[in-house]
Amino acid sequence: MAEPAYQLTDGQPSLFGEADSIGYGIGPVWDEMVTGTGRLRPHWQRFLSAHGPFAPEEMAARWDLARRLLSQNGVTYNFYAENGGLERPWPLDPVPLLLPAEEWRTISAGLIQRARLLEAVLDDVYGPQRLLREGVLPASLVYADPGFLRAAHGVPPPGGMRLVLFAADLVRGPDGVWRVLSSRTQSPTGAGYALENRVVMSQTQADAFRTCNVDRLAPFFEAVRATLARIAPRRSGPDGAARAVLLTPGPFNEAYFEHAYLARYLGLTLAEGADLTVRDQTVYLKTLAGLERVDVILRRVDDDWCDPLELRLDSAIGVPGLTQAVRSGNVAVANALGSGLTDSPSFIPWMPALCRRLLGEDPMLPDVPTLWGGNPTQLGLMAERMDKLVLRSAFSAVSGKAVYGRDLSREERGEMADRIRQRPCAWVGQDAMTPSTAPVWKDGRMDARPLVLRAFLCANGTGSERGWIAMPGGLARISADPRYPAVSLQEGAGAKDVWVVGGAPCAPAMRRQSGPEAGRHEPAPVPGDLPSRAADHLFWVGRYAERADAAVRVLRAATSRMADDTRPGAVEELVPLLGLMGVQGMAPMAIADVSVGKAAPGDVPRSMRKALEIVGDPANPGGLRTAIERLRRSAMGVRDRLPPDFNRLLSAMNSQASRPLRADPAGLHLRLDELATGLSALAGLEQDGMSRGPGWRFMVMGRRLERAIGLATAFAGTGIVRPLPRVAPALEVLLELADAATVYRERFPAGLRREHALDLLLSDSEHPRSLVFQLDKVGRMLSALPAAPASESGVSPTELARSLVEAAARLVRDPAPARDPAALAAMTDRLHRLLPEISNLISQAYFAHVFARPT
């Protein structure tokens, strides 16, 4: 067995995980901006000549513009350290990292060599395994690694390539040499964030961007798109285009913004595991029109989570049967299943020997030195030098926090040595690195912080013509602490745009071609291929938006009366409002069930104050905070299909609702006014900001169906379904909640009458909040959707839903309920059965695909 060169490294950081940090050594530091004598490096001189001095006022203005652009574009990452995986703004630094073009050429050549090498390693390990038989690689390094997928052994790669995308984390030491800190061969993350960084920086630093001749990123992403088309096993689907999807773990993944952003930019369908199904060893996308075949999957799901049938049984984010579909050659997955094996830092000590054995070359880029415990010689060195090492898992598939030897006592080092000896192949040790520093803008002044650079490559071409293209730039991560270079965003690190400067002047970026000349076989979603999961989410976005709006309307009506109890009938009108809050689950019925005639004079306002306190409790499942949180969660799952302003408004409203709600009527009313304005803006974006496609129709159906349910509930909650001694308070409340008070008084200035008011709320087809208006809208939306296949009973659930909508509309158009409380009660009771059943049938028709047939 070949003995690897003695190497120490910092290991395997992920982009955002807690292990994404490197040790901080003692010694000189290479600064990216100035030399050791304090002189500006040449490529920075050109930048500053265009940018000007880092004046606090100018930098503050640029940073404010960058933050607003990031906010407008909805750029976020999910923060796991708090409950719920909260979205956080993207922490972009306003000063880019500059790299000279000639230096970048050296880096990219070394990275291309590394990508070729790791592709060859994966081909051998999942193929003939000559490296293991000849002793170039120890068998325990491969077989002990959970990242080695036995189910992928012998499976030919799609289009002859296992790696479509490749990334590497680079760190520059005090000697000025860039070293490979870790490789990313599974599903490299960060390219989308790098692209968004560039979009923002090219606007906020426009003069410097043009002066420095910064290389553009668009050709790299065009190469990604073209390569995905080339690896499709079906050269052409029935519509003339291969169908490609981006497989995401879902909206709670830390990089979900990037998944949605890349899917939109590359023209792919964003899909979760539940959106895909395998039939006859072929992958299909569940769409409204049925099951549509998928040719290419660009995955953002880790290897062992991709298939709960053959890989990880507890995975809820994978696609059962995907491995067999790949094995059968019916779908291409990029990167190939099992490619995460070479992410493991245990491979780093063997890189020089592998490079010479497989490529006949010496490595162009050195690695950060690494020791692997599975080798007896290196294990002894790990024990001797533990106080100078960073110890972590040898396998990328095994998470765990790094252990810094310098922080351990003598006794703890002994215990650590015992742990390593128990399973030495599971550990690596790395020298603590002293990374280079880059200028950052922090607290109104320039500072220097350690950085790690992530660079990206894409395979370009196939077969004998295959090559690699490097993104001219990348994603730099900067430490939040100048003394300790943890480059994890979860630990407060920031990000930088990376400019490759000083090359030939770049032509303006061209808009991507989208017509027939763009290429017959490019991956592209077929028009109307809305995934069923996305349709489900949009349906519930509509329902939760209307539910939140209804809650705000009830609370505003209550607080306005509590704040001004001198208005005529204010206390009487609190009674139907309390009853409605009880029926809706916003407040307990024990508090909500009051009556003016039976209660003492102060009981009604006192009960309302208690109810408002309960509604304002964030823990109340029927409270306002819960309604808006459910809306936010549903919208997160389809952020790629909603207008950008929709997500920004929703984020602002969620922040407002997260603050404690005081029971003070005046203060609460002002807060509710803000939320009402935001919800009205969401409704406006729904009408004016979305194309009239299937997604919009499901959103409208959800809203209208929920509004119909809410109005039927309001009849029961306000008591109007019962004979009342005084009907005016309940009618006033109902008209206000339905935005019908002004219309009613214009039509009937003589006074408030039950029959006229209920006619307006029930059967006026011109009033946008009447019951019949909602049902007519739902019926029209259903008619515009494709009919679902018939069930085993021979009836399509779509047709059954339409018939129930028509039956509900006939009930509402009947004049009897407007005149007779008993008829209104019977109608309301019938609607409470019909309307939820319509929702269930829509779900059965379009979201479940129980009876769907492949197309």
N, C-alpha and C positions, 0 to 999 in steps of 0.2 A: 504494500500500500504506500502510495506516495505521501511523504511527510509535508504538510503545508508550511508555507512561510509563516514565521511568527508574526501574528497580527492581533491587534487589539482594536475594538471598535466600541461605539456607544450603542449599537444594537438596532432595534427595529421600531422606530417611532411610527405611530399612525398619524394621520393628519390632525385629528382632533382629540384622540384618546389620552388618558392620564399617563400612559407610558411614553407619550410623545415629548420627551425631554432628553437633553444630553448633559453629561457631567460637565462641570465647570472647573477647569484646572487653574493652576497658578502659573503666571508667566506673561510674556509679551503677547499683545493682541494685534492682529492685522485689522486696520481700519479701512473700510471700503472707500471712504471719501478723501482722507488725507494720508500722507506718508508719515513715516516715523519722525520726520523733522517738522511736521506740521504744514507741509505744502499741499495744496490741492492737487489731486491726480488729474491728468490732462482731460479725461472725458468729463469730469465734473466741472472743469473750467468753462466748457462750452455750455453746459446746462445753466450755470449761474449767470453767464453773460446774458442769457435770454430770460431767466427767471428773476434775476435781481436778488438783492440781499434778503435774508430771512427775517424781514421786519415783522414784529408781532402783529401789527394791525393787518398787514397784507396776508400773513399766514392764517390768521384767524378768519379772514374773509374767505380764503380759498378752502379752508377746512369746513367752514359752515356750508359753502356751496357743495362740497363733496358729500357731506352728511345728508344734505337735502336731496341730492341726486340718488344716493343709496336708498334713502327712505322712499322716494318716489318710485324707484325700481323694485322696491320690496325685497332688498337683499338682506337675508338673515341667515343665521345658523341656529340650531337648537342646542340649548344649554342643558346638560343632563344633571347638573349638580343641584337643581331645584326641582320641586315636585312638578310633574307634568311635562317636562322637557320644554321650557319656555323659549320662545323665539327671541333672539337678541340681534341688534343691529350688527352688520358686518363691520369689524374694526379695522378699516382701511386707513393707513397712515398717508398723509398728504405729500410726503416726499418719496419719490420712486427710488428703487435700487438700480444703479446704472452699471452696465457691463460693456466693455469695449467689444466691437465686432470681432476683432482678431482673437480675443480671449474666448468669446462665445464659440467660435469655430472649433477651437481646441476642445472645449467642453462637449459640444454636440457630437464631435467625432468620437470622443471617448464613450459617450452615452450610446451611440449607435452600435459601437463594438460590444458594449455591455448587453444591449437588447439582443443582438445576434447570439451572444454567448448563452444567455439564459434561455432563449428559445431552443438552442441546441441541447442544453441540459434537460429541459422539460421533454423534448422529443425522445431523448434516450431513456430517461427515468420512466416515462409512460409508454415506452416502446421496447427496444431490445435489451436495455439495461446493461450495456457493455461497461459503462463506468463502474457499476457495482461489481460485475464479474471480474474485471481487471484490477480492482482495488483502488481506482482513482478516487472514488467516493466510498466511505465506509457505509455498510448496509444499515447500521444503527442510526446514522444521520437521516436516512430517508424513511425507513420503516417505523422508527419511533416517533416520527413527526405526524401529529394529527392532520396536518395539512396535506399529507399524501393520500389521495383518494384512490383506493383500490378499485372502485367502480369505474374510474376513468382510464385504467390501464388497458392498453390495446385499442382505445377509441381513437380513430383518425381525427385530426383537428379540422375545423371548418376551413375550406379554401386552402388547406395545406399549411395553416399557421395557427399556432397556439396563442400567440400574443398579437393582438391588434393595437392595443395601447400599452405603453410602458412609461413608468415614471421613476425617478430616483431622487432621493434627498441628498443634497450636497452640503458640505461644510468646509470652509476655508480655514486652515490652521494658521499659526503665527508665521509660518514660512511662506505664506501666500499661495500655497498649493490647494486646489480644490480636491476633496476626497469624497468618495461615495460613502455616505452614512448608512443608507439602506436602499433596497430596491422595492418597487411596487409593480408586481406582475399579476396581481389578482384582479382588482378593479380600481385602477388609479383614480384618486379623487383630487379635485382641486382645479382642473382645467377650466371649468365653468366659472369659478370664482376669479381665476386669472383673467378671463375674458371680460367679466364685469368690472374688475379693477381697471382694465384698460379703457373701457367705455367711459368710466368716470374720470380717470386721470387725463385722458386726451381732451376732455372738456375743461377741467379745472387748471390744467397746465398746458394750454393749447400752444402758446408761443414757444415754450421750451420743447414741446413734443415735435413741432415742425423743425425747429433749429437743429435738434439732435439727430434728425433722420432716423427715427425709431422704427425698427422693423415691425411690420404688421402681423397680426395673429390670424387673420381670416384664412390664408392659404392652409394653415394647419387644420382648421376645422372642416374646410372643404375636402381635405385628404381623408379625414375621419369619415365623412359622409360617403365618399367614393369607395373607400375600403369596405365599409359595411355592405355596400351594394355588391361588391365583387365576391364576397364570401357566401352569399346566399346560395343554398343548395338548389333552389328553383331559380333558374335564370330569369324567368318571367312568370308572374301570376296571370290570372285571367284578365286583369285590368292593365297588364303591361308593366307592372312595377312590383318589385319585391316589397313585402311588408315587413317593416322593422319596428320593434318596440324597445323602449328603455325600461328595464325591470328595476323597480325601486322597492325598498323595504316599507315605504310608506311615509306619511307626513311627520312622524315623530323621529325619523332618522335625523341625525345632526346636520347632514348635508342635503336635506330634501329640497331646499331652494335650488341648489345646483342641478339636481335631477330634473326638476321642472324646467329650469332655464335651458339646459342642454337639449332636452326633448323638443322644446319649442324651436330652438335655434337650428337644430339638425333636421327638423321635420319628422320626428319620430312620435309615436304614440306613447305617452307615459302610462305605464301599467304596473299594477301590483300583482302579487302572486295570485290573488283571488280573481283577477281579470283574465287569467289564462287557464286553459284546461287541455289535457292531453287525451286525444281520441285516436285509436289505431296508430299509436306511436308517432303522432303528429300533433304539434302545438297549435292551438286555436285561441284567438282573442274573442272574448264574449262581447258582442256588440248588440245594438238594438235590432239589427237585421238578422241576428243569429251568430253562428260561430264562423269567424273568418280566419283562414290559415295564416300563421306567422312564420316568416322565413329566417329572420335574424333577431337575436336578443342581445342588446347591449346591456349588460347586467351591472347593477350596483348592489347586488346581494352576494355575501360571501359564499365561498364554495359549498361548505357543508350545509348551509341553510337553503340551498337552491332546490332540493328535492327531498321532501319528507318521506318518500317511499323507499329510496335507496340510500340516502345520506344521513340526514339528521331527523329522527322520527318526531321530535318535538317542534319542528319548524312550522310556524304558521304563516310564513312569508314566502315560502317557495312554491314550486309547481309540481305536484305529484306526477311522476312519470317522465319528468324532463330528461333525466339521465338516459332513459331508454330511447327517447326521441332523438337525442344527440347521437347515441350509439347507432341508431338506424340511419343516420345521415339525413334526417328530415328537417333539421333546424340547425342553424349556426349560432353558437353562443360565444360572445366576445367579452372578456377573454375566456379561453377554453376552461371548462371545469377541471379543477386540479392545479391550475396555474399559480395558486397562492402558495404552493410549496416553496418556491424560490424567494418568497418574501422573508423567509426565516433567516435570522442572523447567523444561524449555525453554518450556512453555506459560505459566509464571507471568508473564513480562513482558507478555503479551497479555491478561491477565484483565480489566483495566478496559475496553479496547476491545471485547472479546467480550461483556462484561456489558451494555454500552450497546447493542451491535448486536443481540444476541439477546433480551435481556430488557427493553431500554429503561430500565435502572436503573443507578445507580452501585453499586459493590460495597459491601456493608454491613460486611464484614470486610476490612481491608487485607491484602496479602501481605507476606511478608518480602522486601525488595527483591532483585531478580535481574537479571543481565545475561546475554544469550544471544549467543554468539560468531558466530552466523549473521547477525546484523544488523551492518552496517559501523560504525554509530555506537557501538553497545554494545561491539563488538570493540575499538575504539580506547580506550574507557574501561577495559576489562579490562586492556589493556597498561599504561595510565597508573597504575592503582590496584592493581596486582597484589600489592603488599605488604600491602594491607588486605583482600584477598579470600580466600575459600575456593573452590578450583577443583575441579570434579568433572564427571563425565559428564553431558551434557544429557539423556540418555535413560535411563529407569528400567530398560529391558531390558538395559542394558550395565552390568555391575558394575565397580567399581574404587574404590580408596581415594582419599579426598579429599586434595588437596594444599593445604597452608596457605601462602599467599604469605609470611607473616611469617617462616616457618621456612627460606626459601630464601635463599641467598647471591645477590649480584648476578649472578654467572655462571649460577647455576641458574635465576634468573628469566628470563634471556635465552634459555636453552635451553627453558624452559617456554613462553615466548612463541612460539618457533619451532614447537613442537609444536602449539600452538593454531592458528597460522596455516596449518599444513598441512591441518587439517580443522576450521575454526572452528565449523561447525554442531554439532559433537559435544561442545562445552564450554559450561559456564555458570560464572559467577563470582558469588559472594555476599559481601556484607558479613558480617564476623564479628559475631554477635549476642551481646548480653549478656542471657541469659534471667533470668526471675525465679527466686527461690529459695523453697523450702518447708522446713518443719521436718522433720527425720528423727531417728530414734532410733539412735544409733551409738555403740558402745563405752561404753554406760552413761551417755550424756548426749545432750542435744539438740544438733543441728547444723543448719546451713542448706546445702542443696544445690540446684543448678540443676535445672530440670524442663522436660519437654515433655509436653503434654496431648494425648492422642488421644481424639477425640470421634466417636461413631457415629450414623448415621442409617439408617433403613429406609424404603423406599417403602411407602406405606399406601394401598391402593385401586388401581384401574386406570382407564384411560380418562379421561373428563372429571372423575371423582371422585377422581383420584389426588392424593395429598399426600405429606408426609413426616412421620415421627415421629422425634424425637431421643431417644437414650438419656439420661436425666437423670443424668449422671455421665460415666464413661469410665475410661480407663486412663492414669494419670500415670506417667511413667518419670523416675527421679531419677538423677543422676550419681553415680558412685562416688568421684569426685574433686572437691572443692569448687573447685579451680582450673581444671578442664577439663571442661566439661559433655558428655562422651560419654554418650549415653543408650542405649547398646547393652547388652543383657543379656549378649552374648558378651564384653563388656569389663568386666563386673562391675557394671553399673548395677542399680538396684532398681526396685520398682514400688510404687504407692500406689493405694488406693481413692479415688474422687472422690465427694464428697458434695455434692449440691445442697441447700442448707439454707435454712430460713426461710420456706418456703412454707406452704400450708395443711396441717393434720395429715393424714397419710396413713392410709387404711384398711388393716387387716392384709392382707397378700398372700393371695390366694385360690388354692387348688389348681387347677391346670389341669383343665378339664373333659375327660373322656375317653369319655363315653358318646355316644349318638346325637345329643344336642343339641349336641355339640361342633362339628358341621359335617360335612356329608356328604362334602365334597370336600377335606378337609384331607389334606396329604401324611402318609402313615403307612406303616410297614413292615407287610406282611401277616404274621400269625402263622406261624411256621415258615419264614420266608424267609431262613434262614441262608445267607449267601454261601458259595460253595464254598471260597474262599480262607480264610475264617474257620474253616470245618470242617477244612480241611487243617492250619491252625495249631493248632487245639485237639487234633486227632489227635496232632500231634507234641509238643504240650505234655505230653500223657499219656505218650508214649514217652520223651521226655527226662527227665521227672520220675522215671519208673521206672528209667531208666538211671542217673541220678544217685544214686537211692536204693540201687541195687544196688552201685554203686561205693563208697558210704559203708559199706555193710554189709561188703563184703570188707575194706576198710581197717580198720574197727573190729575185725573178727575178728583181723586180723594184728597190729595194735598192742596189743590186749589180751594176746596171747600173747607178744609181744616185751617188754612191760612186766612180765610175770609168767612168766618162763621156768621157775619152780619147779613150776608146775602139771603134773600128770601128762599126758604126751602132747603138751605144748605145741610142742616142736620138731618132732615128727612131723606135727602138724597144720599147720605152716607150709608143708610140701611141697605139699599139694593147694591151699593158698591161693596159693602162688607159681605153680603151674600154671594156676590160674584167672585170675590177673592177666596171665599171658602170653597165654592164649587170648583174653581180652577186649581185648588191645591196650594195657593199662595199663602194662606193663613188657615189655622185650625178652625173647624166648624164650631168648636166650643166658644171661640171668640167672635166668629163671623155671624152667628145666628142670633141676631138681635132684632128688636122691633120697637119703633118709636112709641107705639101705643102702650106697650107693656114695660118698657125700660124706664128707669129714672132719667131725668133731664140730662145728666152728665154721663150716662152709661155709654151712649152711642159714640161720642167723641173719644171717650176713654178706650173703648174697644178698638176704634180705628187707630189710635196711637200705638196700642199693643200690636195690632196687625202690621203696621208700618215697621215697627222694630223687628218683627219676625221676617218680613219680606226683605229687609235690608241686611239680614244675617247671611254672610257668604256661604255658610254651611247649609242653608235651607234649600232642599232639593227642588222646591217649588218657587224659589225666589228669583229675582231679576238677574242676579249674578250667574246663576246656573243656566238660565235661558240664553244669555249672551255667550257663555262659555261653550254651550252645545253648538250654537251657531258658528263660533270660531273654529271649533274642531271639525265640523263638517266642511267648512270652507277651506281648511288646510289641505284636505284631501283632493281638492280640485283647483288649487290656486293657479295652475297653468291654464285653466279654462275660464277664469273670472277676470274682469277688467282689473288692471293694477290698482286703480283707485279703490276698488272694492276691498281689497286686502288692507290697504292703508287705513281706510275708514274703520274697518272692523278692528284693526289693531288699536286705533285710538279709542274706540268705544270700549274695548275690553279693558284698557287701562283705566278709563273712567269708572267702569262698573266694578273694578277690582278695589277701588278705594272704599273704605267703610261708608255706608249710607247712614246718615244721621236721621233720627226720627223727627227732627225739627222740620215742620211742614214747609216753611219758606225756603230753607236751604235745600231740602230734598227736591222741591219743585224746580229749582234752578238746575240741579243736576239732571233731573228727568227731562227738562227742556233740551239740554245738550244731547242726551241720548236720543230723544225724539228727532232732533235735527239730523243726527247721524243715520238713524234708521230710514228717514225719508230720503236721504241721499243715496242709501243703498238701493232703495226701491227705484229711484231715478236712474241709477246706473244699470239696473236690471232692464229697464225699458229702453234706455238710449245708448247703453254702452255694450250691448251684447247682440251678436248676429242672431237672426230668427232661425236658429237651427235646433236640432234635437235637445241639446243641453239647455237652451233657453226655455224650450217648451216644458221640460221637466221641472225647471225652477218655478215657472209660472204655475204649473199644476200644483206643486207643493204649496205655494203661497195661497192660491185660491181655495184649495181644499182645506187648508188650515183655517183660513178666514171663515169659510162656511161652518166648520166645526165650532170655531170660536163664537160665531153669532148664535148658533143653536144653543151653545152653552150659556151665552149671555141671557137668552130668554128664560132659561131655567134658573140661573143664578140670581137674577134681579127679581124673580117672583112674578113676572108678567104672565106666566102660564097659569097663575091662580087668580081667582077673583079677589081683588084688592079693594079695601075701603077707599084708598086714594091711589089712583093709577099714575098721576102726574109725575111723582119723583122717579119711578122706574122708567117712564117714557123719556124724561129729560136725560137720564143717564144713558139710555140706549141710543138716543139720537146723537149725543155728544161723542160716544165711543165710535159711532159709525160715521162721523163727520157729516151728519145729516141735519143738524139743528138749523143751519142757515137756509138750506134748501127747503126745509119744512116750513119755516116762517115766511119764506117768499111765496110758497104755494098756498099756505093756509094761515093768513095773518089773523084770522078770527080767534084762534086759540088752539090748545093742545087737545087732540082727540085720539083715542086709542086706535080707531079704525084707520084713520089717515096715516098715523105714524107707522103702524105695522104694515100697511100697504107699501109705504116707501121702503121699509127695511126688508120686506119679503119679496115683492114681485115687481118692483120698478126696474126694468131692464136697462135703464139709462143711468142708474145710480151705481157707481163703481164699488160700493160696499154693501149692496143688497145681496140677499141670498141667491136670487135667481141669476144675478150677474156673475157670481162666482161659479155656479154650476154650468152656465153657458160657456164660460171660459174653459173650464175643465173639459167639457164635451168637445170644444173646437180643438183643443190641444191633442186630445186623444185621437181625433179624426185625422190629424196631420201626421201621426206616427204610424210606422208599419205595424200591421197586425201580427201579434205573436202566434206561434203555431198552436194548433188545437191541443187540449189536454187529452187524457185518456177517455174522458167522457165525450169527446168529440166537439167540445165548445172552446173557442179561443177565449182566454181570460180578457183580452182586449175588448172583444165584443160584449162579454158579460159586464165589464166595467162600464161600457157605454150605455148599456141598457139600464144599469143601476143609476147612472147620472140622469138619464131621461126620466126615470121613475121619481127621483128626488126632485127634479125640476117641476114635474106635474104636481107633486105635493105642495110645493112652495107657491105655485100659481093659483092654487085653490083659494078662493076668497074667504072661505069659512074661518081659517085660523086668525085672520085679522079682526074678526068680529066676536069669536067665541073662545074664551080661555081654555075650555076643555078641548076644542079642536086644535088650538095652538099647542097644548100639552101633548096631544096624541101625535101631532106632526113632529114636534121636537124629539119625542121619544123614538119615532121611526127614523128620523135623520141621524140620531146617535147610533143607530145600528147600520144604516146604509153607508154613511160617509166613511167610517173606518174600513168597511168592507171594500169600498172603492179603492182605498189606499192599498189594501192587501192584494187586490187583483192587479193593480199596477205593478206592485213588487213582483208578483208571480209571473206577470207577462214579460217584464223587461229586466229584472234584476237577478232572477234565480236560474234561468236557462235549464230548467229540469227537462223540458221536452225539446230543447233546441237541436237542430240538425246542422252538421258541418256543411259549408258551402264551398 
